[in-house]
Amino acid sequence: MKKWTRWEDWVAIAAGAVAMLSTLFVPPMGASVALMLVLGALLIISGVVNLAAPGMVAMEYIQAALGALLILSPWMGGYADAMTFGAAWMSWICGAVALVVALLAVRPSMQAHHDAVPH
C-alpha cells in the first residue's frame, strides 16, 4: 500500500478539521471548544501518521477511539443540547465519520502490515 493514498485517512483528517473549524461558527457551550479543538487536532495528527505509515494497525484503533471520544464528548463536556444544531451535533457527526472510516481502514492496514513483515 502506497503512502499518502488512503482515502479513509484523508476523510478522518477532514473530519478533524471540520470539528476544529466548527468551533468558529457554532455557539460554544460547556467545554465544547476545548474538546473539539483537542480531539479534532488529534484526529488530524493520527490521520497524517496513518497516511505516512499505512501498515500501523494500532494507529487505526487509536483513530477509532478518538472518533468514539468525539461522539461522547458532548456528554463529557456538558454541551449535549440536542435541541439545536450546534457543537453537540458537529461532535456527533465528525466523530461518527471518523469512527466509521477508521474501522473501514483496519482490514487494509492489517493486510499492509502482513505484506510488509517478512516471513
Jmol script that loads the backbone (N, CA, C; Angstrom):
load data "model"
ATOM      1  N   MET A   1       0.846  -1.171   0.000  1.00  0.00           N
ATOM      2  CA  MET A   1       0.000   0.000   0.000  1.00  0.00           C
ATOM      3  C   MET A   1       0.897   1.242   0.000  1.00  0.00           C
ATOM      4  N   LYS A   2       0.572   2.158  -0.874  1.00  0.00           N
ATOM      5  CA  LYS A   2       1.373   3.371  -1.006  1.00  0.00           C
ATOM      6  C   LYS A   2       1.030   4.374   0.087  1.00  0.00           C
ATOM      7  N   LYS A   3       2.053   5.123   0.462  1.00  0.00           N
ATOM      8  CA  LYS A   3       1.851   6.204   1.434  1.00  0.00           C
ATOM      9  C   LYS A   3       1.047   7.325   0.795  1.00  0.00           C
ATOM     10  N   TRP A   4       0.294   8.039   1.627  1.00  0.00           N
ATOM     11  CA  TRP A   4      -0.434   9.248   1.259  1.00  0.00           C
ATOM     12  C   TRP A   4      -1.559   9.005   0.256  1.00  0.00           C
ATOM     13  N   THR A   5      -2.064   7.771   0.143  1.00  0.00           N
ATOM     14  CA  THR A   5      -3.100   7.498  -0.855  1.00  0.00           C
ATOM     15  C   THR A   5      -4.394   6.943  -0.266  1.00  0.00           C
ATOM     16  N   ARG A   6      -4.462   6.676   1.011  1.00  0.00           N
ATOM     17  CA  ARG A   6      -5.654   6.037   1.571  1.00  0.00           C
ATOM     18  C   ARG A   6      -6.755   7.049   1.832  1.00  0.00           C
ATOM     19  N   TRP A   7      -7.876   6.849   1.178  1.00  0.00           N
ATOM     20  CA  TRP A   7      -8.989   7.795   1.295  1.00  0.00           C
ATOM     21  C   TRP A   7      -9.541   7.851   2.713  1.00  0.00           C
ATOM     22  N   GLU A   8      -9.506   6.729   3.433  1.00  0.00           N
ATOM     23  CA  GLU A   8     -10.049   6.708   4.789  1.00  0.00           C
ATOM     24  C   GLU A   8      -9.328   7.699   5.699  1.00  0.00           C
ATOM     25  N   ASP A   9      -8.023   7.769   5.561  1.00  0.00           N
ATOM     26  CA  ASP A   9      -7.241   8.682   6.398  1.00  0.00           C
ATOM     27  C   ASP A   9      -7.479  10.134   6.010  1.00  0.00           C
ATOM     28  N   TRP A  10      -7.657  10.393   4.713  1.00  0.00           N
ATOM     29  CA  TRP A  10      -7.968  11.756   4.284  1.00  0.00           C
ATOM     30  C   TRP A  10      -9.330  12.197   4.821  1.00  0.00           C
ATOM     31  N   VAL A  11     -10.291  11.268   4.864  1.00  0.00           N
ATOM     32  CA  VAL A  11     -11.611  11.599   5.406  1.00  0.00           C
ATOM     33  C   VAL A  11     -11.515  11.874   6.909  1.00  0.00           C
ATOM     34  N   ALA A  12     -10.701  11.078   7.624  1.00  0.00           N
ATOM     35  CA  ALA A  12     -10.519  11.307   9.062  1.00  0.00           C
ATOM     36  C   ALA A  12      -9.865  12.665   9.318  1.00  0.00           C
ATOM     37  N   ILE A  13      -8.905  13.031   8.496  1.00  0.00           N
ATOM     38  CA  ILE A  13      -8.270  14.346   8.618  1.00  0.00           C
ATOM     39  C   ILE A  13      -9.303  15.445   8.380  1.00  0.00           C
ATOM     40  N   ALA A  14     -10.150  15.263   7.374  1.00  0.00           N
ATOM     41  CA  ALA A  14     -11.190  16.253   7.088  1.00  0.00           C
ATOM     42  C   ALA A  14     -12.181  16.351   8.253  1.00  0.00           C
ATOM     43  N   ALA A  15     -12.543  15.227   8.847  1.00  0.00           N
ATOM     44  CA  ALA A  15     -13.467  15.243   9.987  1.00  0.00           C
ATOM     45  C   ALA A  15     -12.852  15.995  11.162  1.00  0.00           C
ATOM     46  N   GLY A  16     -11.564  15.782  11.410  1.00  0.00           N
ATOM     47  CA  GLY A  16     -10.883  16.508  12.470  1.00  0.00           C
ATOM     48  C   GLY A  16     -10.822  17.998  12.193  1.00  0.00           C
ATOM     49  N   ALA A  17     -10.566  18.351  10.928  1.00  0.00           N
ATOM     50  CA  ALA A  17     -10.505  19.770  10.557  1.00  0.00           C
ATOM     51  C   ALA A  17     -11.880  20.431  10.693  1.00  0.00           C
ATOM     52  N   VAL A  18     -12.930  19.712  10.288  1.00  0.00           N
ATOM     53  CA  VAL A  18     -14.279  20.264  10.424  1.00  0.00           C
ATOM     54  C   VAL A  18     -14.636  20.462  11.895  1.00  0.00           C
ATOM     55  N   ALA A  19     -14.276  19.487  12.725  1.00  0.00           N
ATOM     56  CA  ALA A  19     -14.546  19.620  14.164  1.00  0.00           C
ATOM     57  C   ALA A  19     -13.834  20.846  14.726  1.00  0.00           C
ATOM     58  N   MET A  20     -12.581  21.042  14.340  1.00  0.00           N
ATOM     59  CA  MET A  20     -11.844  22.200  14.832  1.00  0.00           C
ATOM     60  C   MET A  20     -12.411  23.513  14.304  1.00  0.00           C
ATOM     61  N   LEU A  21     -12.673  23.575  13.006  1.00  0.00           N
ATOM     62  CA  LEU A  21     -13.146  24.815  12.397  1.00  0.00           C
ATOM     63  C   LEU A  21     -14.572  25.165  12.816  1.00  0.00           C
ATOM     64  N   SER A  22     -15.354  24.155  13.155  1.00  0.00           N
ATOM     65  CA  SER A  22     -16.734  24.444  13.547  1.00  0.00           C
ATOM     66  C   SER A  22     -16.813  25.224  14.855  1.00  0.00           C
ATOM     67  N   THR A  23     -15.748  25.207  15.639  1.00  0.00           N
ATOM     68  CA  THR A  23     -15.753  25.993  16.879  1.00  0.00           C
ATOM     69  C   THR A  23     -15.824  27.489  16.583  1.00  0.00           C
ATOM     70  N   LEU A  24     -15.486  27.882  15.355  1.00  0.00           N
ATOM     71  CA  LEU A  24     -15.569  29.280  14.964  1.00  0.00           C
ATOM     72  C   LEU A  24     -16.999  29.704  14.636  1.00  0.00           C
ATOM     73  N   PHE A  25     -17.860  28.724  14.297  1.00  0.00           N
ATOM     74  CA  PHE A  25     -19.181  29.049  13.775  1.00  0.00           C
ATOM     75  C   PHE A  25     -20.339  28.649  14.678  1.00  0.00           C
ATOM     76  N   VAL A  26     -20.148  27.652  15.523  1.00  0.00           N
ATOM     77  CA  VAL A  26     -21.249  27.216  16.388  1.00  0.00           C
ATOM     78  C   VAL A  26     -21.093  27.878  17.757  1.00  0.00           C
ATOM     79  N   PRO A  27     -22.214  28.168  18.401  1.00  0.00           N
ATOM     80  CA  PRO A  27     -22.112  28.802  19.722  1.00  0.00           C
ATOM     81  C   PRO A  27     -21.478  27.864  20.748  1.00  0.00           C
ATOM     82  N   PRO A  28     -20.502  28.357  21.497  1.00  0.00           N
ATOM     83  CA  PRO A  28     -19.846  27.498  22.490  1.00  0.00           C
ATOM     84  C   PRO A  28     -20.769  27.184  23.657  1.00  0.00           C
ATOM     85  N   MET A  29     -20.677  25.952  24.107  1.00  0.00           N
ATOM     86  CA  MET A  29     -21.438  25.500  25.269  1.00  0.00           C
ATOM     87  C   MET A  29     -20.529  24.603  26.095  1.00  0.00           C
ATOM     88  N   GLY A  30     -20.530  24.754  27.386  1.00  0.00           N
ATOM     89  CA  GLY A  30     -19.715  23.889  28.241  1.00  0.00           C
ATOM     90  C   GLY A  30     -18.255  23.899  27.807  1.00  0.00           C
ATOM     91  N   ALA A  31     -17.709  22.726  27.677  1.00  0.00           N
ATOM     92  CA  ALA A  31     -16.307  22.578  27.268  1.00  0.00           C
ATOM     93  C   ALA A  31     -16.183  22.245  25.790  1.00  0.00           C
ATOM     94  N   SER A  32     -17.162  22.669  24.984  1.00  0.00           N
ATOM     95  CA  SER A  32     -17.180  22.279  23.574  1.00  0.00           C
ATOM     96  C   SER A  32     -15.947  22.741  22.812  1.00  0.00           C
ATOM     97  N   VAL A  33     -15.542  23.961  23.022  1.00  0.00           N
ATOM     98  CA  VAL A  33     -14.410  24.498  22.260  1.00  0.00           C
ATOM     99  C   VAL A  33     -13.147  23.702  22.551  1.00  0.00           C
ATOM    100  N   ALA A  34     -12.842  23.496  23.809  1.00  0.00           N
ATOM    101  CA  ALA A  34     -11.615  22.777  24.173  1.00  0.00           C
ATOM    102  C   ALA A  34     -11.643  21.339  23.658  1.00  0.00           C
ATOM    103  N   LEU A  35     -12.738  20.639  23.874  1.00  0.00           N
ATOM    104  CA  LEU A  35     -12.809  19.238  23.452  1.00  0.00           C
ATOM    105  C   LEU A  35     -12.761  19.098  21.937  1.00  0.00           C
ATOM    106  N   MET A  36     -13.481  19.950  21.235  1.00  0.00           N
ATOM    107  CA  MET A  36     -13.490  19.848  19.777  1.00  0.00           C
ATOM    108  C   MET A  36     -12.146  20.235  19.168  1.00  0.00           C
ATOM    109  N   LEU A  37     -11.480  21.214  19.752  1.00  0.00           N
ATOM    110  CA  LEU A  37     -10.152  21.581  19.246  1.00  0.00           C
ATOM    111  C   LEU A  37      -9.137  20.476  19.496  1.00  0.00           C
ATOM    112  N   VAL A  38      -9.119  19.936  20.714  1.00  0.00           N
ATOM    113  CA  VAL A  38      -8.132  18.906  21.051  1.00  0.00           C
ATOM    114  C   VAL A  38      -8.390  17.619  20.276  1.00  0.00           C
ATOM    115  N   LEU A  39      -9.625  17.131  20.300  1.00  0.00           N
ATOM    116  CA  LEU A  39      -9.914  15.875  19.607  1.00  0.00           C
ATOM    117  C   LEU A  39      -9.803  16.026  18.092  1.00  0.00           C
ATOM    118  N   GLY A  40     -10.191  17.179  17.553  1.00  0.00           N
ATOM    119  CA  GLY A  40     -10.015  17.427  16.123  1.00  0.00           C
ATOM    120  C   GLY A  40      -8.545  17.437  15.735  1.00  0.00           C
ATOM    121  N   ALA A  41      -7.711  18.099  16.537  1.00  0.00           N
ATOM    122  CA  ALA A  41      -6.269  18.121  16.253  1.00  0.00           C
ATOM    123  C   ALA A  41      -5.670  16.724  16.349  1.00  0.00           C
ATOM    124  N   LEU A  42      -6.098  15.948  17.330  1.00  0.00           N
ATOM    125  CA  LEU A  42      -5.583  14.581  17.462  1.00  0.00           C
ATOM    126  C   LEU A  42      -6.029  13.704  16.297  1.00  0.00           C
ATOM    127  N   LEU A  43      -7.235  13.928  15.786  1.00  0.00           N
ATOM    128  CA  LEU A  43      -7.679  13.193  14.601  1.00  0.00           C
ATOM    129  C   LEU A  43      -6.820  13.550  13.388  1.00  0.00           C
ATOM    130  N   ILE A  44      -6.501  14.817  13.241  1.00  0.00           N
ATOM    131  CA  ILE A  44      -5.647  15.238  12.128  1.00  0.00           C
ATOM    132  C   ILE A  44      -4.270  14.591  12.253  1.00  0.00           C
ATOM    133  N   ILE A  45      -3.704  14.620  13.439  1.00  0.00           N
ATOM    134  CA  ILE A  45      -2.374  14.027  13.653  1.00  0.00           C
ATOM    135  C   ILE A  45      -2.401  12.532  13.383  1.00  0.00           C
ATOM    136  N   SER A  46      -3.421  11.840  13.895  1.00  0.00           N
ATOM    137  CA  SER A  46      -3.487  10.392  13.673  1.00  0.00           C
ATOM    138  C   SER A  46      -3.690  10.072  12.201  1.00  0.00           C
ATOM    139  N   GLY A  47      -4.454  10.907  11.489  1.00  0.00           N
ATOM    140  CA  GLY A  47      -4.628  10.694  10.054  1.00  0.00           C
ATOM    141  C   GLY A  47      -3.333  10.870   9.280  1.00  0.00           C
ATOM    142  N   VAL A  48      -2.568  11.879   9.648  1.00  0.00           N
ATOM    143  CA  VAL A  48      -1.280  12.103   8.975  1.00  0.00           C
ATOM    144  C   VAL A  48      -0.318  10.943   9.261  1.00  0.00           C
ATOM    145  N   VAL A  49      -0.296  10.468  10.497  1.00  0.00           N
ATOM    146  CA  VAL A  49       0.560   9.319  10.840  1.00  0.00           C
ATOM    147  C   VAL A  49       0.124   8.096  10.044  1.00  0.00           C
ATOM    148  N   ASN A  50      -1.177   7.868   9.940  1.00  0.00           N
ATOM    149  CA  ASN A  50      -1.672   6.731   9.165  1.00  0.00           C
ATOM    150  C   ASN A  50      -1.334   6.856   7.687  1.00  0.00           C
ATOM    151  N   LEU A  51      -1.375   8.061   7.154  1.00  0.00           N
ATOM    152  CA  LEU A  51      -1.008   8.262   5.757  1.00  0.00           C
ATOM    153  C   LEU A  51       0.481   8.022   5.533  1.00  0.00           C
ATOM    154  N   ALA A  52       1.303   8.438   6.487  1.00  0.00           N
ATOM    155  CA  ALA A  52       2.752   8.285   6.352  1.00  0.00           C
ATOM    156  C   ALA A  52       3.192   6.843   6.554  1.00  0.00           C
ATOM    157  N   ALA A  53       2.494   6.099   7.395  1.00  0.00           N
ATOM    158  CA  ALA A  53       2.858   4.705   7.681  1.00  0.00           C
ATOM    159  C   ALA A  53       1.587   3.857   7.632  1.00  0.00           C
ATOM    160  N   PRO A  54       1.157   3.445   6.435  1.00  0.00           N
ATOM    161  CA  PRO A  54      -0.143   2.797   6.297  1.00  0.00           C
ATOM    162  C   PRO A  54      -0.269   1.420   6.941  1.00  0.00           C
ATOM    163  N   GLY A  55       0.792   0.814   7.403  1.00  0.00           N
ATOM    164  CA  GLY A  55       0.714  -0.520   7.989  1.00  0.00           C
ATOM    165  C   GLY A  55       0.632  -0.543   9.503  1.00  0.00           C
ATOM    166  N   MET A  56       0.411   0.596  10.145  1.00  0.00           N
ATOM    167  CA  MET A  56       0.351   0.643  11.605  1.00  0.00           C
ATOM    168  C   MET A  56      -1.091   0.388  12.069  1.00  0.00           C
ATOM    169  N   VAL A  57      -1.385  -0.868  12.369  1.00  0.00           N
ATOM    170  CA  VAL A  57      -2.741  -1.256  12.723  1.00  0.00           C
ATOM    171  C   VAL A  57      -3.187  -0.580  14.015  1.00  0.00           C
ATOM    172  N   ALA A  58      -2.296  -0.468  14.975  1.00  0.00           N
ATOM    173  CA  ALA A  58      -2.654   0.144  16.263  1.00  0.00           C
ATOM    174  C   ALA A  58      -3.118   1.581  16.081  1.00  0.00           C
ATOM    175  N   MET A  59      -2.553   2.272  15.121  1.00  0.00           N
ATOM    176  CA  MET A  59      -2.944   3.666  14.894  1.00  0.00           C
ATOM    177  C   MET A  59      -4.374   3.766  14.382  1.00  0.00           C
ATOM    178  N   GLU A  60      -4.828   2.752  13.644  1.00  0.00           N
ATOM    179  CA  GLU A  60      -6.227   2.741  13.194  1.00  0.00           C
ATOM    180  C   GLU A  60      -7.168   2.650  14.395  1.00  0.00           C
ATOM    181  N   TYR A  61      -6.791   1.813  15.370  1.00  0.00           N
ATOM    182  CA  TYR A  61      -7.615   1.688  16.569  1.00  0.00           C
ATOM    183  C   TYR A  61      -7.586   2.973  17.401  1.00  0.00           C
ATOM    184  N   ILE A  62      -6.446   3.641  17.422  1.00  0.00           N
ATOM    185  CA  ILE A  62      -6.357   4.927  18.125  1.00  0.00           C
ATOM    186  C   ILE A  62      -7.262   5.947  17.439  1.00  0.00           C
ATOM    187  N   GLN A  63      -7.255   5.942  16.118  1.00  0.00           N
ATOM    188  CA  GLN A  63      -8.110   6.862  15.376  1.00  0.00           C
ATOM    189  C   GLN A  63      -9.593   6.553  15.640  1.00  0.00           C
ATOM    190  N   ALA A  64      -9.945   5.280  15.706  1.00  0.00           N
ATOM    191  CA  ALA A  64     -11.326   4.897  16.019  1.00  0.00           C
ATOM    192  C   ALA A  64     -11.700   5.347  17.431  1.00  0.00           C
ATOM    193  N   ALA A  65     -10.767   5.205  18.367  1.00  0.00           N
ATOM    194  CA  ALA A  65     -11.024   5.638  19.743  1.00  0.00           C
ATOM    195  C   ALA A  65     -11.222   7.155  19.816  1.00  0.00           C
ATOM    196  N   LEU A  66     -10.462   7.906  19.035  1.00  0.00           N
ATOM    197  CA  LEU A  66     -10.632   9.356  19.004  1.00  0.00           C
ATOM    198  C   LEU A  66     -12.001   9.730  18.433  1.00  0.00           C
ATOM    199  N   GLY A  67     -12.433   8.995  17.408  1.00  0.00           N
ATOM    200  CA  GLY A  67     -13.771   9.231  16.878  1.00  0.00           C
ATOM    201  C   GLY A  67     -14.843   8.940  17.919  1.00  0.00           C
ATOM    202  N   ALA A  68     -14.671   7.839  18.658  1.00  0.00           N
ATOM    203  CA  ALA A  68     -15.626   7.498  19.717  1.00  0.00           C
ATOM    204  C   ALA A  68     -15.620   8.560  20.819  1.00  0.00           C
ATOM    205  N   LEU A  69     -14.440   9.059  21.171  1.00  0.00           N
ATOM    206  CA  LEU A  69     -14.372  10.121  22.182  1.00  0.00           C
ATOM    207  C   LEU A  69     -15.060  11.396  21.712  1.00  0.00           C
ATOM    208  N   LEU A  70     -14.931  11.686  20.419  1.00  0.00           N
ATOM    209  CA  LEU A  70     -15.601  12.867  19.886  1.00  0.00           C
ATOM    210  C   LEU A  70     -17.122  12.686  19.936  1.00  0.00           C
ATOM    211  N   ILE A  71     -17.591  11.459  19.716  1.00  0.00           N
ATOM    212  CA  ILE A  71     -19.026  11.183  19.838  1.00  0.00           C
ATOM    213  C   ILE A  71     -19.479  11.371  21.280  1.00  0.00           C
ATOM    214  N   LEU A  72     -18.687  10.928  22.232  1.00  0.00           N
ATOM    215  CA  LEU A  72     -19.046  11.009  23.651  1.00  0.00           C
ATOM    216  C   LEU A  72     -18.793  12.384  24.273  1.00  0.00           C
ATOM    217  N   SER A  73     -18.005  13.208  23.606  1.00  0.00           N
ATOM    218  CA  SER A  73     -17.587  14.482  24.198  1.00  0.00           C
ATOM    219  C   SER A  73     -18.732  15.431  24.572  1.00  0.00           C
ATOM    220  N   PRO A  74     -19.858  15.472  23.857  1.00  0.00           N
ATOM    221  CA  PRO A  74     -20.926  16.371  24.319  1.00  0.00           C
ATOM    222  C   PRO A  74     -21.440  16.023  25.718  1.00  0.00           C
ATOM    223  N   TRP A  75     -21.481  14.752  26.043  1.00  0.00           N
ATOM    224  CA  TRP A  75     -21.931  14.360  27.383  1.00  0.00           C
ATOM    225  C   TRP A  75     -20.828  14.575  28.410  1.00  0.00           C
ATOM    226  N   MET A  76     -19.586  14.319  28.005  1.00  0.00           N
ATOM    227  CA  MET A  76     -18.461  14.513  28.924  1.00  0.00           C
ATOM    228  C   MET A  76     -18.211  15.998  29.183  1.00  0.00           C
ATOM    229  N   GLY A  77     -18.447  16.836  28.178  1.00  0.00           N
ATOM    230  CA  GLY A  77     -18.146  18.257  28.298  1.00  0.00           C
ATOM    231  C   GLY A  77     -19.343  19.130  28.630  1.00  0.00           C
ATOM    232  N   GLY A  78     -20.489  18.532  28.818  1.00  0.00           N
ATOM    233  CA  GLY A  78     -21.661  19.294  29.221  1.00  0.00           C
ATOM    234  C   GLY A  78     -22.257  20.163  28.128  1.00  0.00           C
ATOM    235  N   TYR A  79     -22.174  19.721  26.868  1.00  0.00           N
ATOM    236  CA  TYR A  79     -22.790  20.505  25.798  1.00  0.00           C
ATOM    237  C   TYR A  79     -23.685  19.660  24.901  1.00  0.00           C
ATOM    238  N   ALA A  80     -24.341  18.691  25.490  1.00  0.00           N
ATOM    239  CA  ALA A  80     -25.214  17.785  24.735  1.00  0.00           C
ATOM    240  C   ALA A  80     -26.628  18.334  24.640  1.00  0.00           C
ATOM    241  N   ASP A  81     -26.790  19.497  24.050  1.00  0.00           N
ATOM    242  CA  ASP A  81     -28.107  20.094  23.841  1.00  0.00           C
ATOM    243  C   ASP A  81     -28.578  19.693  22.454  1.00  0.00           C
ATOM    244  N   ALA A  82     -29.441  18.700  22.389  1.00  0.00           N
ATOM    245  CA  ALA A  82     -29.889  18.161  21.107  1.00  0.00           C
ATOM    246  C   ALA A  82     -30.977  19.006  20.454  1.00  0.00           C
ATOM    247  N   MET A  83     -31.403  20.074  21.084  1.00  0.00           N
ATOM    248  CA  MET A  83     -32.494  20.886  20.549  1.00  0.00           C
ATOM    249  C   MET A  83     -32.030  21.814  19.415  1.00  0.00           C
ATOM    250  N   THR A  84     -30.766  22.096  19.334  1.00  0.00           N
ATOM    251  CA  THR A  84     -30.269  22.991  18.293  1.00  0.00           C
ATOM    252  C   THR A  84     -29.114  22.328  17.567  1.00  0.00           C
ATOM    253  N   PHE A  85     -28.893  22.754  16.328  1.00  0.00           N
ATOM    254  CA  PHE A  85     -27.742  22.259  15.584  1.00  0.00           C
ATOM    255  C   PHE A  85     -26.541  23.076  16.016  1.00  0.00           C
ATOM    256  N   GLY A  86     -25.755  22.517  16.862  1.00  0.00           N
ATOM    257  CA  GLY A  86     -24.620  23.249  17.393  1.00  0.00           C
ATOM    258  C   GLY A  86     -23.431  22.348  17.599  1.00  0.00           C
ATOM    259  N   ALA A  87     -22.699  22.633  18.639  1.00  0.00           N
ATOM    260  CA  ALA A  87     -21.453  21.931  18.916  1.00  0.00           C
ATOM    261  C   ALA A  87     -21.674  20.436  19.115  1.00  0.00           C
ATOM    262  N   ALA A  88     -22.755  20.066  19.781  1.00  0.00           N
ATOM    263  CA  ALA A  88     -23.001  18.643  20.025  1.00  0.00           C
ATOM    264  C   ALA A  88     -23.200  17.888  18.716  1.00  0.00           C
ATOM    265  N   TRP A  89     -24.020  18.437  17.838  1.00  0.00           N
ATOM    266  CA  TRP A  89     -24.258  17.768  16.565  1.00  0.00           C
ATOM    267  C   TRP A  89     -22.988  17.694  15.724  1.00  0.00           C
ATOM    268  N   MET A  90     -22.178  18.723  15.732  1.00  0.00           N
ATOM    269  CA  MET A  90     -20.913  18.691  14.998  1.00  0.00           C
ATOM    270  C   MET A  90     -19.985  17.621  15.566  1.00  0.00           C
ATOM    271  N   SER A  91     -19.951  17.500  16.886  1.00  0.00           N
ATOM    272  CA  SER A  91     -19.130  16.463  17.511  1.00  0.00           C
ATOM    273  C   SER A  91     -19.637  15.074  17.137  1.00  0.00           C
ATOM    274  N   TRP A  92     -20.950  14.892  17.197  1.00  0.00           N
ATOM    275  CA  TRP A  92     -21.514  13.580  16.866  1.00  0.00           C
ATOM    276  C   TRP A  92     -21.253  13.201  15.414  1.00  0.00           C
ATOM    277  N   ILE A  93     -21.456  14.133  14.502  1.00  0.00           N
ATOM    278  CA  ILE A  93     -21.274  13.839  13.081  1.00  0.00           C
ATOM    279  C   ILE A  93     -19.803  13.588  12.754  1.00  0.00           C
ATOM    280  N   CYS A  94     -18.926  14.484  13.181  1.00  0.00           N
ATOM    281  CA  CYS A  94     -17.494  14.319  12.893  1.00  0.00           C
ATOM    282  C   CYS A  94     -16.938  13.066  13.564  1.00  0.00           C
ATOM    283  N   GLY A  95     -17.367  12.798  14.783  1.00  0.00           N
ATOM    284  CA  GLY A  95     -16.909  11.598  15.483  1.00  0.00           C
ATOM    285  C   GLY A  95     -17.381  10.334  14.809  1.00  0.00           C
ATOM    286  N   ALA A  96     -18.637  10.316  14.354  1.00  0.00           N
ATOM    287  CA  ALA A  96     -19.164   9.132  13.675  1.00  0.00           C
ATOM    288  C   ALA A  96     -18.442   8.886  12.360  1.00  0.00           C
ATOM    289  N   VAL A  97     -18.181   9.952  11.610  1.00  0.00           N
ATOM    290  CA  VAL A  97     -17.439   9.808  10.351  1.00  0.00           C
ATOM    291  C   VAL A  97     -16.050   9.255  10.622  1.00  0.00           C
ATOM    292  N   ALA A  98     -15.350   9.810  11.600  1.00  0.00           N
ATOM    293  CA  ALA A  98     -14.000   9.351  11.926  1.00  0.00           C
ATOM    294  C   ALA A  98     -14.013   7.902  12.404  1.00  0.00           C
ATOM    295  N   LEU A  99     -14.974   7.536  13.217  1.00  0.00           N
ATOM    296  CA  LEU A  99     -15.064   6.164  13.719  1.00  0.00           C
ATOM    297  C   LEU A  99     -15.316   5.179  12.585  1.00  0.00           C
ATOM    298  N   VAL A 100     -16.239   5.492  11.708  1.00  0.00           N
ATOM    299  CA  VAL A 100     -16.575   4.582  10.605  1.00  0.00           C
ATOM    300  C   VAL A 100     -15.388   4.401   9.662  1.00  0.00           C
ATOM    301  N   VAL A 101     -14.746   5.499   9.248  1.00  0.00           N
ATOM    302  CA  VAL A 101     -13.630   5.341   8.306  1.00  0.00           C
ATOM    303  C   VAL A 101     -12.436   4.658   8.958  1.00  0.00           C
ATOM    304  N   ALA A 102     -12.235   4.860  10.249  1.00  0.00           N
ATOM    305  CA  ALA A 102     -11.138   4.161  10.934  1.00  0.00           C
ATOM    306  C   ALA A 102     -11.410   2.667  10.969  1.00  0.00           C
ATOM    307  N   LEU A 103     -12.640   2.282  11.233  1.00  0.00           N
ATOM    308  CA  LEU A 103     -12.977   0.862  11.249  1.00  0.00           C
ATOM    309  C   LEU A 103     -12.899   0.254   9.852  1.00  0.00           C
ATOM    310  N   LEU A 104     -13.248   1.029   8.833  1.00  0.00           N
ATOM    311  CA  LEU A 104     -13.107   0.550   7.457  1.00  0.00           C
ATOM    312  C   LEU A 104     -11.640   0.372   7.064  1.00  0.00           C
ATOM    313  N   ALA A 105     -10.750   1.105   7.692  1.00  0.00           N
ATOM    314  CA  ALA A 105      -9.326   1.059   7.340  1.00  0.00           C
ATOM    315  C   ALA A 105      -8.562  -0.022   8.091  1.00  0.00           C
ATOM    316  N   VAL A 106      -9.176  -0.667   9.068  1.00  0.00           N
ATOM    317  CA  VAL A 106      -8.449  -1.657   9.865  1.00  0.00           C
ATOM    318  C   VAL A 106      -7.982  -2.826   9.005  1.00  0.00           C
ATOM    319  N   ARG A 107      -8.886  -3.433   8.231  1.00  0.00           N
ATOM    320  CA  ARG A 107      -8.516  -4.595   7.430  1.00  0.00           C
ATOM    321  C   ARG A 107      -7.428  -4.269   6.400  1.00  0.00           C
ATOM    322  N   PRO A 108      -7.550  -3.187   5.612  1.00  0.00           N
ATOM    323  CA  PRO A 108      -6.449  -2.859   4.697  1.00  0.00           C
ATOM    324  C   PRO A 108      -5.127  -2.591   5.420  1.00  0.00           C
ATOM    325  N   SER A 109      -5.206  -2.002   6.588  1.00  0.00           N
ATOM    326  CA  SER A 109      -3.996  -1.751   7.357  1.00  0.00           C
ATOM    327  C   SER A 109      -3.367  -3.053   7.828  1.00  0.00           C
ATOM    328  N   MET A 110      -4.199  -3.996   8.253  1.00  0.00           N
ATOM    329  CA  MET A 110      -3.687  -5.303   8.659  1.00  0.00           C
ATOM    330  C   MET A 110      -3.029  -6.020   7.476  1.00  0.00           C
ATOM    331  N   GLN A 111      -3.643  -5.910   6.299  1.00  0.00           N
ATOM    332  CA  GLN A 111      -3.080  -6.530   5.102  1.00  0.00           C
ATOM    333  C   GLN A 111      -1.741  -5.896   4.738  1.00  0.00           C
ATOM    334  N   ALA A 112      -1.663  -4.560   4.823  1.00  0.00           N
ATOM    335  CA  ALA A 112      -0.402  -3.869   4.527  1.00  0.00           C
ATOM    336  C   ALA A 112       0.672  -4.262   5.523  1.00  0.00           C
ATOM    337  N   HIS A 113       0.296  -4.392   6.791  1.00  0.00           N
ATOM    338  CA  HIS A 113       1.253  -4.808   7.814  1.00  0.00           C
ATOM    339  C   HIS A 113       1.711  -6.246   7.551  1.00  0.00           C
ATOM    340  N   HIS A 114       0.796  -7.113   7.185  1.00  0.00           N
ATOM    341  CA  HIS A 114       1.131  -8.509   6.919  1.00  0.00           C
ATOM    342  C   HIS A 114       2.055  -8.624   5.727  1.00  0.00           C
ATOM    343  N   ASP A 115       1.795  -7.821   4.671  1.00  0.00           N
ATOM    344  CA  ASP A 115       2.643  -7.862   3.487  1.00  0.00           C
ATOM    345  C   ASP A 115       4.024  -7.277   3.737  1.00  0.00           C
ATOM    346  N   ALA A 116       4.141  -6.355   4.679  1.00  0.00           N
ATOM    347  CA  ALA A 116       5.422  -5.688   4.950  1.00  0.00           C
ATOM    348  C   ALA A 116       6.330  -6.532   5.840  1.00  0.00           C
ATOM    349  N   VAL A 117       5.756  -7.412   6.654  1.00  0.00           N
ATOM    350  CA  VAL A 117       6.560  -8.224   7.571  1.00  0.00           C
ATOM    351  C   VAL A 117       7.064  -9.461   6.835  1.00  0.00           C
ATOM    352  N   PRO A 118       8.382  -9.653   6.767  1.00  0.00           N
ATOM    353  CA  PRO A 118       8.924 -10.831   6.072  1.00  0.00           C
ATOM    354  C   PRO A 118       8.618 -12.117   6.865  1.00  0.00           C
ATOM    355  N   HIS A 119       8.365 -13.180   6.139  1.00  0.00           N
ATOM    356  CA  HIS A 119       8.033 -14.454   6.767  1.00  0.00           C
ATOM    357  C   HIS A 119       9.213 -15.372   6.771  1.00  0.00           C
TER     358      HIS A 119
END
end "model"
wireframe off; spacefill off
backbone 0.3
color backbone group
